[in-house]
Amino acid sequence: MGNYTGIGIYLTKDMDRNVILIISPIKDSPAHKAGILPGDIITKIDGESYTGEQLNEASNKIKGEERYYCKIRNCKK
């Protein structure tokens, strides 16, 4: 029931593939409304590539500032 800033997803690092893995979107969040699904992988944010080792940096970029928008594109699993 708290407030959040960003696209509204739970993330983790997939150590085997060194990718950023979406655990799940938060219900009714921008990510949920955009069709982001559990198991989707984030490879780029605003055109910049990210690996699993960069989870913290990617998370900070996705959270952004209020009224900041990043480009979201659904990825294949």
N, C-alpha and C positions, 0 to 999 in steps of 0.2 A: 504493500500500500504506500510505499515511499515514492519520492520523486526521483527521476533520473534524467541525465542529460546525455544525448547520443541517440543511437539507432535502436537500442533496447535488445541486447543479446547477451547471453552467457557464453564465454569463450574458454577454450583450453588449448594447450599445446599438444599436438600429436607428435610425440618424440620419435616414433618410427619413421614418419614421413617428413618431419621437420616443417610442419604446416600449422596454421592457425585454424582450429576446428570449432565450428559453432555447436555448442551443446544444445542450446534452444533459444528461440526468440522469446521475448517477454510478451505475454498476451496483450493484444491491442497496441503494441509498440509500432513505430515506423517499420522496423524489420519484419515483424509479423504481417503487417499490412502489405509489404512488398513481396511476400512469399518466401522469405528466407526460412530454411528448414534445418532441423537438427542434422548434423553430418555434412552440411555445406562447408566449404573451405574458403577462407579469405586469402587471396593471393596478392591483391592490390587494393590500396586505398588512395583515392584521388590520383591514380596513375602511378603511384609509388609502390614498388614490390616490397612485400614483407614475408619473412619466414617465421617458423615457430619460435626460433631464438629471439625474435623481436616482438614477442607477444605483448610485453608491457608498453613498448612504443606504439604498437598498433592499437592497443586498447585506449591509450591516451588520445590518439588521433581520432578514433571512432567516437569517443565521448565528446571531444571537441568542446566548444563553448556553446552556451545556449544561443540559438538562432544561427549556428554554423551548420552547414549542410555538406555532407560528403557524398560522393557518388557510390551507389550500391548497385551491384550487378549480381544476379543469381549465378552461382557456379555449379557445375556438375560435381557429383560425389566422386 
